[in-house]
Amino acid sequence: MRQFTAMFGIGLVPLAYVACHQLNMSRRACVLAACFVLLDNALCVMSRFILLDESLLFFTAATLCSVAGLQNARHQAFSRTWWRWLLLTGASLGLVASCKWVGFLTIALVGLYTIGELFTMYIECVAVRTVARHFMARVLCLIAIPFLIYAACFKMHFMVLNRSGSGDARMPPAFQASLKGSPLGKQPFTVMYDSQLTLRSMHAGSGMLHSHAHRFPEGSGQQQITCYGHKDSNNEWIIARPRGVGFNNTADPPVPVRHGDVVNLMHQQTKAVLHAHRAFAAPVTAGAYEVTAYGRLGWKDRNNDWRVEIVREQSRIVNSELHAITTQFNLRHVPTGCLLSAEAVRLPSWGFGQTEVTCSRQNASGAATSLWVVEKHVNSRVPKTDMRKLVKRSFVEDFVELNLAMARSNNALVPDRDKHNHLESDAWSWPFLVYPMRLLGSWKEGDIKYYEVGNPLLWWSSALCCLLFPLQLLFHFARKQRGVPAQWAPGEELHYWNGAKLLWGGWALHYLPFFLFGRVLYLHHYLPSLYFALLLLAFEIDYFCRHVLRGRLQNVVLALWAVGALAVFCWFAPLTFGYSGAIEELKYRKWLPTWNIYEDRHVM
């Protein structure tokens, strides 16, 4: 598997050469760009780990290469070469998006490039019919094909990973029941009184009805009720008839729970009963009542009474009975008329960041926040049913649900500044290599240590190049406005600006959006931007050599850059390929005081 990942890293080098060749750079500049990619320590060390970032980088590079080829063939529209580059661009977009969602930034780059191309055709008064053909070709190749590839990856995922695992709880019960080996696959279908249940909120990201021995710090001070997203014994409840309505649960036949029944729910672990009251407001959500666990079964407390109201049945068996997995229902509090609800609102630290459960007066009965489903039903007196025969799932449903679950997981990766550690870093620090990253937790002598530090010569010079490019653009624009003649060969100026905007735009689109992201960030998130920056650096060096230097001096400058990059790469190579000695021996590799090569700036 590591060899498979390493192949993506190896492929970055020839793709850099081909992309630069398609951007009309000189052959020696193409070699220099490939050397920059080859001799960056961060790109190299990431190819040694089984992570998705290397495949993401490869398909990002493949997309750039394809777009550059398409740009080069723009005057051969609808030729075989043009169609080949357009199809390769679409395929690369589908694959880069399938690796990680950061790949959608690459899609944004190609989308903006495409809009620019179509707009240029419009202002050049190209025939409407021709523009329409270009538009339809791009819709087919740059939207339809990437989407089909993206969806096909999920289809293969469902076909190969069809067994139950530790991450099941993130998906709806119907999806879990369809997996081989899932405990939800075989269980009693009709819910009976005195059964053990696990209830899941239908509101995405809320989780399962949960309680624990901890109490609310304010309000009633009673036992907390929350929703929890992971499987846990504290998610288990016993459904029972209210006080005074009993039967012999060993001699009498099991009685099904029906629409309109009034029930009590007892927490299996603490024996407390699901409870709500008008006296106290919910701790976070305004206008809702507090929900707690209070009392015991048999107590004469009407605030423990909840009415089952069936809203939707998803199986072929439609009757007034409550069914596991397929029946969506409300739990209406009898004394107040409010609905048991979970709106994915997180409780403070005293609630362990779990989801708040309230009794809401605003929710309609069909709202997802107030809909519940029996995820797991345990009753030894009722025969089990193969739920896979009753639960029918379509690929579209599973595709949408899994993407939503991925989005929720990604949004949950919020940094905790009180626990900021040696792995995390902020986007502003990446181009300047302020905080390199230790890739292994143990940093003791004898342990192999990998350090994600880039080639400082390449990182700092490429960052400077990207930051100064807008000033360069402004300078050339001012010269043109003043009528200063430019020393360009025929067609050279167009080639330069087409290549520069693609490379600088790729760097900006893959870097600047991270300033808006609220999730945890790491240094390797900068690597796609770095790839564009390294190519832009070689692109600008080539431009400088062509317009300022003459003769052998051009080769000398290019050789000095290559030798300098090689020397710095070798200097940091021990941390790139793994170092097992005492880390103090490499303390002279610490070029900035913020580098934690042998001293960590955070308490680990």
matplotlib code that plots the C-alpha trace (Angstrom):
import matplotlib.pyplot as plt

x = [0.0, 2.9, 4.3, 1.0, 1.0, 4.6, 3.8, 1.5, 4.4, 6.7, 4.2, 4.2, 7.7, 6.9, 3.5, 5.3, 7.5, 4.7, 2.5, 5.3, 6.0, 2.3, 2.6, 5.4, 8.3, 11.7, 12.9, 15.5, 12.9, 10.6, 13.5, 14.0, 10.3, 10.4, 13.6, 11.8, 9.0, 11.5, 13.6, 11.0, 11.3, 7.6, 6.3, 8.8, 8.0, 4.2, 4.7, 6.0, 2.8, -0.5, -2.6, -5.0, -3.0, -0.5, -3.3, -5.0, -1.7, -1.3, -4.7, -4.4, -1.2, -2.9, -5.7, -3.2, -1.4, -4.7, -5.9, -2.6, -2.8, -6.4, -5.3, -2.5, -5.0, -7.7, -7.1, -7.8, -11.3, -13.2, -10.2, -9.1, -6.3, -8.7, -11.3, -8.5, -7.3, -10.9, -11.8, -8.6, -9.4, -12.9, -11.6, -8.9, -11.5, -13.7, -10.7, -9.4, -12.8, -13.1, -9.8, -10.7, -13.1, -10.2, -10.2, -13.3, -10.9, -9.3, -12.8, -13.2, -10.0, -11.1, -14.6, -13.2, -10.8, -13.8, -15.9, -13.0, -12.7, -16.4, -16.5, -13.5, -15.4, -18.4, -16.6, -14.7, -18.1, -17.7, -20.8, -23.5, -23.8, -20.1, -20.2, -23.2, -21.2, -18.3, -20.7, -22.3, -18.9, -17.7, -21.0, -20.5, -16.8, -16.3, -19.6, -21.2, -18.1, -16.6, -19.9, -20.2, -16.7, -17.3, -20.6, -18.9, -16.3, -19.0, -20.7, -17.5, -17.2, -20.6, -19.9, -16.5, -17.1, -20.4, -19.7, -20.5, -17.8, -17.0, -18.2, -21.8, -23.4, -22.8, -25.2, -29.0, -30.4, -31.7, -28.2, -26.7, -29.3, -28.2, -24.6, -23.4, -22.8, -24.7, -26.5, -29.4, -29.8, -31.7, -34.0, -37.7, -39.6, -42.7, -41.8, -43.3, -43.7, -40.9, -38.5, -35.0, -34.7, -32.2, -33.9, -32.2, -33.2, -33.9, -32.2, -28.8, -26.0, -28.0, -27.4, -29.2, -31.2, -28.8, -28.5, -25.9, -25.6, -24.4, -26.9, -27.7, -25.7, -28.7, -32.4, -33.9, -30.6, -32.0, -30.2, -29.1, -30.8, -28.7, -28.2, -24.9, -23.5, -21.7, -22.9, -23.0, -24.8, -26.2, -28.3, -30.5, -34.1, -36.9, -40.3, -43.1, -46.7, -47.4, -48.2, -51.1, -51.2, -49.3, -49.3, -47.4, -44.5, -43.5, -47.0, -49.0, -48.3, -46.1, -48.2, -47.2, -46.8, -49.4, -50.0, -51.5, -50.3, -49.0, -45.7, -42.8, -39.2, -36.8, -33.1, -31.6, -28.4, -29.7, -33.4, -34.5, -37.5, -37.6, -39.2, -40.2, -41.8, -43.0, -41.0, -37.6, -36.5, -34.0, -30.4, -29.5, -32.5, -34.8, -38.6, -38.2, -38.7, -36.0, -36.0, -34.4, -34.4, -36.2, -38.1, -38.9, -41.4, -44.6, -44.3, -47.5, -45.9, -47.7, -44.6, -43.1, -45.9, -45.2, -47.6, -46.4, -47.6, -46.6, -45.8, -44.3, -43.9, -41.2, -41.8, -44.5, -46.2, -48.4, -50.5, -50.8, -48.0, -44.5, -41.8, -38.0, -36.0, -38.9, -41.3, -40.7, -42.6, -43.0, -43.0, -45.4, -45.3, -48.8, -49.1, -47.6, -48.2, -44.6, -42.5, -39.3, -36.7, -33.0, -31.7, -28.0, -27.3, -24.2, -24.2, -21.3, -18.5, -20.7, -22.8, -19.6, -20.4, -23.3, -26.5, -29.2, -32.5, -35.5, -39.3, -40.2, -43.5, -42.6, -41.7, -44.3, -44.9, -43.1, -40.0, -36.8, -35.8, -38.8, -38.9, -37.4, -36.8, -36.2, -32.7, -32.2, -35.0, -34.1, -36.8, -36.1, -39.8, -40.2, -38.7, -36.1, -36.8, -34.3, -34.5, -32.7, -35.9, -38.0, -35.6, -35.0, -32.2, -31.4, -27.9, -29.0, -30.2, -26.9, -24.8, -26.6, -26.5, -22.8, -21.9, -23.9, -22.2, -18.8, -19.8, -20.8, -17.6, -15.5, -17.4, -16.9, -13.1, -13.0, -9.7, -9.5, -7.1, -6.8, -5.3, -3.4, -0.6, 2.5, 0.4, -1.9, -0.9, -2.7, -2.9, -0.9, 2.2, 2.3, 4.1, 6.8, 7.3, 6.9, 5.6, 6.8, 5.0, 6.2, 4.6, 5.1, 4.2, 7.4, 10.5, 12.9, 16.2, 15.9, 12.5, 12.3, 11.4, 9.8, 9.5, 7.3, 9.6, 9.7, 12.7, 13.1, 14.8, 11.9, 9.1, 10.3, 11.2, 8.0, 6.0, 7.7, 7.1, 3.4, 3.0, 4.8, 3.0, 0.0, 2.6, 4.2, 0.8, 0.2, 3.6, 3.0, -0.5, 0.9, 3.6, 1.0, -1.2, 1.7, 2.5, 5.9, 6.9, 7.2, 10.0, 7.9, 8.4, 5.2, 2.6, 5.0, 3.0, -0.2, 1.5, 3.1, -0.1, -2.2, 0.4, 0.9, -2.8, -3.3, -0.4, -1.0, -4.7, -4.1, -2.0, -4.5, -7.5, -5.9, -4.5, -6.7, -10.0, -8.3, -8.5, -12.3, -12.3, -13.2, -11.8, -8.5, -5.7, -2.3, 0.8, 0.0, -3.1, -0.7, 0.9, -1.5, -0.9, 2.9, 2.8, 1.4, 3.9, 6.9, 5.8, 5.2, 8.7, 10.3, 8.0, 9.2, 12.8, 12.4, 10.8, 13.7, 16.4, 14.7, 14.3, 17.2, 20.1, 21.9, 23.8, 25.4, 24.5, 20.9, 22.2, 24.3, 21.4, 19.2, 22.0, 22.5, 18.8, 18.9, 22.1, 20.8, 17.6, 19.5, 21.9, 19.0, 17.1, 20.1, 20.6, 17.1, 17.1, 17.6, 14.3, 12.6, 13.7, 13.5, 16.1, 16.6, 19.4, 19.3, 17.4, 19.8, 22.4, 20.2, 19.6, 21.6, 18.8, 16.6, 16.6, 13.7, 13.1, 9.5, 10.7, 10.1, 12.8, 14.1, 12.1, 8.3, 6.6, 3.5, 3.1, 2.5]
y = [0.0, 2.4, 1.5, 2.4, 5.8, 6.4, 5.9, 9.0, 11.0, 9.7, 10.7, 14.4, 14.9, 13.9, 15.7, 18.9, 18.6, 18.0, 20.8, 23.3, 22.1, 22.7, 26.2, 26.9, 27.1, 26.3, 22.7, 23.6, 25.5, 22.4, 20.3, 22.9, 22.8, 19.0, 19.3, 21.7, 19.1, 16.3, 18.1, 19.4, 17.6, 18.0, 16.5, 13.6, 12.7, 12.7, 10.1, 7.7, 7.7, 6.0, 9.2, 10.6, 13.7, 12.2, 10.9, 14.3, 16.0, 13.6, 14.3, 18.0, 17.9, 15.8, 18.4, 21.2, 19.3, 18.6, 22.2, 23.4, 21.0, 22.2, 25.8, 25.0, 23.3, 26.1, 27.1, 23.5, 23.4, 20.1, 18.4, 15.0, 16.6, 19.2, 16.5, 14.3, 17.1, 18.1, 14.5, 14.1, 17.3, 16.0, 12.6, 14.3, 16.5, 13.5, 11.7, 14.7, 15.3, 11.6, 11.8, 14.6, 17.5, 19.9, 18.7, 20.9, 23.9, 22.4, 22.2, 25.9, 26.7, 24.9, 26.4, 29.9, 29.1, 27.8, 30.9, 33.1, 31.1, 31.4, 35.1, 35.7, 34.0, 36.2, 39.5, 38.4, 38.0, 34.3, 32.8, 31.9, 28.4, 27.9, 29.2, 26.9, 23.9, 24.9, 25.3, 21.9, 20.2, 21.6, 20.7, 17.1, 16.8, 19.1, 18.5, 15.3, 13.1, 14.3, 13.7, 10.2, 9.4, 10.8, 8.8, 5.6, 5.8, 5.7, 2.8, 0.8, 1.8, 0.4, -2.8, -3.5, -2.1, -3.9, -5.1, -3.6, -1.6, 0.9, 3.9, 2.5, 4.9, 7.9, 6.5, 6.0, 2.7, 1.6, 1.8, 0.0, -2.8, -3.4, -4.2, -7.7, -8.6, -5.6, -6.2, -4.2, -6.7, -9.2, -8.0, -8.1, -6.0, -5.0, -3.1, -4.6, -3.3, -4.0, -4.2, -2.6, 0.1, 2.5, 5.6, 7.8, 11.3, 11.7, 15.1, 14.7, 14.9, 14.7, 11.0, 8.6, 9.4, 9.2, 9.7, 9.4, 10.0, 13.6, 16.3, 19.7, 22.4, 24.8, 24.5, 21.5, 19.9, 16.5, 13.9, 15.0, 13.8, 14.3, 12.8, 11.0, 10.0, 6.9, 3.4, 3.2, 1.3, 4.6, 4.8, 1.9, 2.4, 0.2, 1.1, 0.5, 1.2, 4.2, 3.7, 1.4, -0.3, -3.5, -7.1, -10.2, -9.9, -13.6, -15.2, -12.8, -12.6, -9.6, -6.4, -4.2, -0.5, 1.3, 4.8, 6.9, 4.8, 6.6, 5.2, 5.7, 5.3, 4.1, 4.5, 1.0, 1.9, 4.4, 3.3, 7.0, 7.8, 10.3, 13.4, 17.0, 19.9, 23.5, 24.7, 24.9, 26.1, 24.2, 25.1, 26.4, 26.5, 29.4, 28.8, 25.0, 23.0, 21.1, 17.3, 15.3, 11.7, 11.7, 9.3, 5.6, 3.4, 3.3, 6.8, 8.8, 11.6, 12.6, 14.4, 11.0, 10.3, 10.5, 9.7, 7.8, 9.4, 7.6, 10.0, 7.8, 4.1, 3.1, -0.6, -2.5, -3.4, -0.3, -0.6, 1.2, -0.7, 0.7, -1.0, -1.0, 1.1, 1.7, 3.7, 7.4, 8.8, 11.7, 11.5, 14.1, 15.1, 14.4, 17.2, 20.0, 18.9, 19.6, 17.3, 15.6, 17.2, 17.3, 20.1, 19.3, 22.2, 21.3, 21.6, 23.3, 21.3, 20.2, 18.3, 16.9, 18.7, 16.3, 17.3, 19.1, 17.4, 19.6, 19.5, 22.0, 23.8, 25.1, 22.0, 20.6, 16.8, 16.1, 18.1, 16.0, 17.5, 15.9, 12.6, 9.5, 6.0, 2.7, 1.8, -1.3, -3.5, -6.3, -8.6, -12.3, -13.2, -11.9, -13.7, -11.9, -10.7, -10.3, -6.5, -6.4, -7.9, -5.1, -2.2, -1.2, 1.4, 3.0, 4.0, 7.7, 7.6, 6.0, 8.4, 11.5, 10.2, 9.3, 12.7, 14.4, 12.3, 13.2, 16.9, 16.6, 14.8, 17.4, 20.3, 18.6, 18.9, 22.2, 23.3, 23.6, 26.5, 25.3, 22.0, 23.4, 20.9, 20.2, 19.0, 22.0, 25.2, 28.3, 29.1, 32.3, 30.4, 27.8, 29.7, 30.8, 27.3, 28.8, 25.6, 22.3, 19.2, 16.1, 13.1, 10.6, 11.0, 9.4, 11.5, 9.4, 8.1, 4.7, 5.6, 6.5, 10.2, 11.9, 15.6, 17.4, 20.4, 21.6, 22.8, 26.3, 27.6, 26.6, 27.4, 30.9, 31.9, 30.5, 32.3, 35.5, 34.9, 34.3, 37.4, 39.7, 38.5, 40.9, 43.7, 42.4, 42.3, 45.9, 47.0, 45.6, 47.1, 50.5, 50.3, 49.3, 52.2, 54.6, 53.2, 51.9, 49.3, 45.7, 43.5, 40.4, 38.0, 37.5, 35.6, 35.4, 37.9, 35.9, 32.6, 34.3, 35.7, 32.6, 30.4, 32.9, 33.3, 29.5, 28.9, 31.9, 31.3, 27.7, 28.8, 31.4, 29.2, 26.3, 28.5, 31.6, 29.6, 28.1, 31.4, 31.0, 27.4, 26.8, 23.2, 22.0, 22.8, 21.1, 22.0, 19.4, 21.3, 23.7, 21.1, 21.5, 25.3, 24.6, 22.5, 25.5, 27.9, 25.8, 25.7, 29.5, 30.0, 28.0, 29.9, 33.3, 32.2, 31.2, 34.6, 36.4, 34.4, 35.0, 38.8, 39.8, 37.3, 36.2, 33.2, 30.8, 33.0, 31.7, 28.1, 29.2, 30.7, 27.7, 25.4, 27.4, 27.1, 23.3, 22.9, 25.1, 23.1, 19.8, 21.0, 22.1, 18.9, 16.8, 18.9, 18.0, 14.5, 12.7, 14.0, 13.2, 9.6, 8.8, 9.5, 7.0, 8.7, 11.3, 14.3, 16.7, 15.7, 17.5, 20.7, 22.7, 21.9, 24.3, 27.4, 29.2, 29.4, 28.1, 24.8, 21.9, 19.6, 18.8, 21.1, 21.2, 24.6, 22.8, 20.5, 17.0]
z = [0.0, 0.7, -2.7, -4.2, -2.5, -3.4, -7.1, -6.9, -5.5, -8.3, -10.9, -9.8, -11.4, -15.0, -14.8, -13.7, -16.8, -19.2, -17.7, -18.1, -21.6, -22.4, -20.9, -23.6, -21.1, -22.4, -22.1, -19.5, -17.4, -17.6, -16.2, -13.5, -12.5, -12.4, -10.2, -7.8, -7.3, -7.0, -4.4, -2.1, 1.2, 2.2, -1.1, -0.7, 2.9, 2.3, -0.4, 2.3, 4.3, 3.4, 3.2, 0.6, 0.2, -2.3, -4.6, -4.3, -5.4, -8.3, -9.7, -9.1, -11.1, -13.8, -14.0, -14.4, -17.1, -18.9, -18.7, -20.0, -22.9, -23.6, -23.5, -26.0, -28.3, -28.1, -31.7, -32.8, -31.3, -31.8, -33.2, -31.9, -29.8, -28.3, -27.4, -25.8, -23.5, -22.6, -21.7, -19.7, -17.8, -17.0, -15.9, -13.7, -12.1, -11.2, -9.7, -7.7, -6.2, -5.3, -3.3, -0.9, -1.0, -1.2, -4.8, -5.4, -5.3, -8.4, -9.9, -9.1, -10.9, -14.1, -13.8, -13.7, -16.6, -18.6, -17.8, -19.0, -22.2, -23.0, -22.1, -24.4, -27.3, -26.5, -26.6, -29.7, -31.4, -32.1, -33.7, -31.2, -32.6, -32.1, -28.5, -27.8, -29.1, -26.8, -23.9, -24.4, -24.9, -21.5, -19.8, -21.0, -20.2, -17.3, -15.4, -16.4, -16.7, -13.3, -11.6, -13.1, -11.9, -8.5, -8.2, -9.6, -6.8, -4.2, -6.1, -5.9, -2.2, -1.4, -3.4, -1.7, 1.8, 2.4, 5.9, 9.3, 11.0, 13.7, 11.7, 11.2, 13.7, 11.5, 8.9, 9.1, 10.6, 7.2, 5.7, 8.7, 8.4, 4.8, 5.7, 6.2, 9.9, 11.2, 14.5, 13.0, 10.2, 12.2, 15.0, 16.0, 13.5, 15.5, 18.7, 21.9, 25.4, 27.8, 24.8, 25.0, 22.3, 20.9, 19.5, 16.8, 15.8, 12.1, 12.2, 10.5, 12.9, 16.1, 17.1, 19.5, 22.6, 25.5, 29.2, 31.9, 35.6, 35.3, 36.1, 34.6, 36.5, 36.3, 35.8, 37.5, 38.3, 37.2, 35.2, 31.7, 28.5, 25.3, 21.9, 21.3, 17.9, 18.9, 20.0, 23.7, 26.5, 27.7, 24.5, 25.7, 26.9, 28.0, 26.6, 29.1, 29.8, 32.2, 35.8, 36.7, 33.3, 33.6, 32.4, 33.1, 30.7, 31.0, 30.8, 28.6, 24.9, 23.9, 23.2, 20.3, 20.7, 18.5, 17.2, 19.9, 22.8, 25.9, 27.0, 29.5, 28.5, 31.2, 30.9, 31.1, 33.0, 35.6, 35.7, 35.5, 33.3, 30.3, 31.8, 30.7, 32.5, 32.1, 35.1, 33.4, 30.0, 27.9, 28.7, 25.2, 22.9, 23.7, 23.8, 24.5, 27.7, 29.5, 29.1, 31.8, 33.3, 36.5, 38.8, 38.4, 36.5, 38.4, 39.9, 39.6, 37.6, 34.4, 33.2, 32.4, 29.8, 26.1, 23.3, 20.2, 17.0, 13.8, 11.0, 8.2, 7.4, 4.9, 4.7, 2.8, 6.1, 6.9, 10.0, 13.3, 15.0, 15.7, 13.7, 14.0, 11.5, 9.1, 11.2, 11.8, 14.7, 17.2, 21.0, 22.2, 25.9, 27.2, 29.8, 27.7, 24.1, 23.1, 20.9, 21.9, 19.6, 18.8, 16.6, 16.5, 19.0, 21.1, 24.9, 26.7, 28.3, 31.2, 28.6, 27.0, 23.7, 23.1, 21.3, 23.3, 23.5, 24.2, 24.3, 21.5, 21.0, 17.6, 15.7, 13.3, 13.6, 10.3, 11.0, 11.0, 14.4, 16.1, 14.2, 15.8, 14.6, 16.6, 15.5, 17.6, 19.1, 21.6, 23.0, 23.6, 23.4, 19.8, 16.8, 14.8, 11.2, 8.4, 8.1, 4.7, 3.1, 4.6, 4.1, 0.5, -0.1, -3.4, -4.5, -4.7, -1.0, 0.2, -2.0, -0.5, 3.0, 3.0, 1.5, 4.3, 6.9, 5.4, 5.6, 9.2, 10.1, 8.4, 10.1, 13.4, 13.1, 14.9, 16.5, 20.3, 21.0, 24.6, 23.3, 20.3, 19.7, 17.6, 14.6, 13.9, 12.2, 10.7, 7.0, 7.3, 8.4, 5.6, 2.8, 5.2, 6.7, 10.2, 11.9, 10.3, 11.6, 13.4, 11.6, 14.4, 18.1, 19.5, 19.2, 21.3, 20.3, 18.5, 17.1, 13.4, 13.2, 10.1, 10.0, 7.4, 6.7, 3.1, 1.2, 2.7, -0.4, -2.6, -0.1, 0.7, -2.9, -4.3, -1.6, -2.5, -6.2, -5.6, -3.3, -5.8, -8.9, -8.5, -8.3, -11.5, -13.2, -12.1, -13.3, -16.8, -16.9, -16.0, -18.7, -21.3, -20.3, -20.7, -24.1, -23.2, -25.9, -24.5, -25.8, -26.5, -29.4, -31.5, -29.5, -26.5, -24.3, -24.7, -23.8, -20.8, -19.3, -20.0, -18.2, -15.3, -14.6, -14.6, -12.1, -9.9, -9.9, -8.9, -6.0, -4.8, -5.2, -3.3, -0.5, 0.2, 0.9, 4.0, 5.7, 5.7, 6.9, 10.6, 10.7, 12.0, 9.6, 9.0, 7.0, 4.3, 3.3, 1.6, -0.6, -3.6, -3.5, -3.2, -6.4, -8.3, -6.5, -7.5, -11.2, -11.1, -9.6, -12.5, -14.9, -13.6, -13.6, -17.2, -18.0, -16.3, -18.1, -21.5, -21.1, -18.9, -19.4, -22.5, -23.6, -21.1, -18.2, -18.5, -18.1, -15.1, -13.3, -13.9, -12.7, -9.6, -8.7, -9.3, -7.3, -4.4, -4.2, -4.2, -1.5, 0.8, 0.1, 1.1, 4.3, 5.5, 4.0, 7.3, 8.5, 5.2, 4.9, 8.6, 11.4, 14.3, 16.2, 18.9, 17.6, 19.3, 16.6, 14.1, 16.0, 13.4, 11.0, 13.0, 10.8, 12.5, 16.3, 15.8, 14.4, 16.8, 15.5, 19.0, 21.2, 21.1, 21.5, 22.9, 25.8, 24.4]

ax = plt.figure().add_subplot(projection="3d")
ax.plot(x, y, z, "-o")
ax.set_aspect("equal")
plt.show()
